[in-house]
Structure formats: structure tokens, C-alpha cells
């Protein structure tokens, strides 16, 4: 607890800071890992049977599947527009764009929000698997997903245990001409 005179009361912000300090002191290795050289942090997610990660700095927010207003005259993978706390977000079915798969929503479906200069894009994924950390020495060239339609947006792969994680570049996706042309 913070050292204060006996009569002093903590404000809510100080209480939260104290909780954070105390909880981090009990997590083995966490403070060292956050700034460890050679450690890369990512958001992990799944598209069908493909396990992907994107740099944590490329994903601004993760949402439950929101209510969407369809936009007429667009391709099937352009699901529509969602109002997220007063901001309009274009919602794209990522697997539909990449593989032409039909759209299905379930309790695990999530939206990864990526900010652009012109606004925000929400990419619908089958499941978000949380944050992952990878040792940069374990990075390798694309092998597992080399023949997949997703490969043009992959930078590399990481092997972790029995799993292979494709490193998906959100910025490469946002620069793709076919992605920017959602009109049917």
C-alpha cells in the first residue's frame, strides 16, 4: 500500500495505481518480459483453420460483433457500417475477402479495429485468441501457409510449440487495391 499519514485518504486513481503495482509485483517475469529485447508482441486470432498474429500496434481495438447497417452495391465481404461509440467503422469479413467464404457469426466472432487516415476498418475474424509474445529468433520464412490465398499478406511465421502462427500485415492489407475496391 502507498505510505501516507494515517489521516490521509487515497483518491480512486491512487488506489488503482496501488492495485496495479501490487498485482504486477506478483506476476512472475512480466515486467522483464514487456521490455525484453528480441520479444515481439502480437494479437492472435483465427480465420477458419489458419492461426494468425498481427503486431499489437496495428490493432486498435477488439469488439464483439456489432449491429451493422448494410451498404448497397458492395461486394459480399463488405458487410456494412457499424456505429462504435459515435464513430463509423466499415466492417469487412476478412475470410470472405481472402477466401470467398460465406459469412457466419457465432459467439466467438470478433472484430479487429484498424485505424486508417480516412477512418476505421473493422475486420471480422472467427476468434481472437488473445495476446501472444514471440522470440524473434523463432521467426522463419512462410512455409505452412505459402499456398494459401492469405500468403500475400503474410510477412513470416512463428513456430510456438505445435502451433504455427502466420504474421499477418494489416498495413499490407490496407494497401491492397482489391481490398480498397469494395464496390460490386
N, C-alpha and C positions, 0 to 999 in steps of 0.2 A: 504494500500500500504506500501511497505517497506520504512523505514525512511532513506533517502540518501541525501547528499548535492544536492542542486538544479542543479548543473552541471553534476552530475554523471548519467550515463546511465545504465539501467538494461540489463544484458545479458539474452538471451532467457530462460535459466534454472531458473534464479531468478524470471522472470516473471511468469513462470509456477508454481513455488513454492508459489508465492503470490496468484495466482488464486486458487490453491488448498486450501491454508489456509483460504482465504475468503469464498470459497464455503462451506467448512466444518463447518465454524462458523455459517452458515445459515441453516444447516441441523439439525433439532431438534433431539437430543438424539443420533446421530450417533457416536461421539467419545466415549461416555459412553458405548454404546452397543457393540462396537468392542471388548472390553476387559472385558465385564461383566462376572463375574463368573456364571457358570451354563448355559451359552448360547452356543449352538452348531451351527456352520455354515456349510451349505451344498450346493451342486449344485443339483437343482431339474430338473427332466426330466420325460418323459412319454414313456412307452412301451405299445402300444395298450391302454387298459383301466386301466393300472396299473401305479400309480404315485409313483416314487421313488426318493430318495435323496442319495447322496454319499458324504462322507466327502470332504470338499473343498480341502484338501491336497492330495486326491487321484486322482483328475482330474487336469492334467497339462495344458490342452488347450481345447477349443471348436472350431470346424471347421464347415464350410458349407460342404456339401457333395462334396468330391474332385473327380477328374478323377482317375479311378482305372484301374490297369493292372491286369487282372485275372491270377491266378496261377493254372495251370492244375493239376489234380489229388488231389484236395482238396474237402472237404465237402462243401455243398451248402452255409452254413453260413459263410464260409471263402471267402469273396468277392474278395480279392486280395491285391495288394500292391499299396500304393499311395506315391508319392514324395511330401513331405511337406517341402518346403524351403530347399531342398537338403538332407533331411532325409527320409529314407524309413520307412513307417508306415504300418504295417499289419492291414487290415481293416476287422472287424468282424461284421456281422449282429447279434446284441445281441438277439433280439427277435427270430431270426431264430435258434440260438443256444439253447435258453432256451425253446422255444415253438414249433419249427419246422415251424414257419410261413414263407410264401413266402416273398421275398424281394420286397418292393415297395418304391420308393423315391418320395418325394414331396417337396414343398418349405419350409416345417418346419423340414425336416430331418436334423439331425446334427450328428457330430462325436465327441465323448468324447475321448481325447487322454490321455492314461495312460502310464507312463514310467515304464519300467522294466529294470533290469540289462542288459538284452540282446538286448534291443531296445525299440521301442514304439508300442503300440497296439491302434488302433482306434476302438471304439465301436459305432456302428451306433444305434442311438435312434430315436424314432418317432418325438420327440420335446424336446427342452431344455426350461425349464420354469424359468430359472434364478437362482439367489442365494436366499436361504431361511435361516432364523435363527429360531432355536427351543429352547425352555426352556427345559433343561434336565429333569426336574420333570415331563414333559408330555410324556416321553418315556415309552413305555409299551411293553410287550411281543407280538410276532407275532400272530395276530388273523385274520385280514382281508385277508391276502394272504397266510395263513397257508397251504392251499390245492393246491396252485399254484406251477408249476414247478420251479418258481423263488425262492421259500421259502428257498431252501438250501443255498442261498447266502444272505439271509436277516438276519440281526443281531437283529432288533427290529422294532418298528413302532412308529411314532409320529402322534398324532391327532391334527389338527390345523383347527379350525372352523368345517366345514362339511367334510373336506378332511382328508384322511388317507394316510400317506407317509411311504412306506417301506424303511428301511435303508439298502441299497444295499452295500455289501462289495466288492470293486474292488479287494482287496488283496485275498479274498476267491475265487473269480472267477479265478484269475491268478494262484492259486494253484491247481485248479481242473484238474484232469488227463484228463477227456474228453474234456476240453477246450484246453489243450495243444496238443491234438492229432487231428489236422485238416486234416490229410491225409485221403483221401476217401478209 
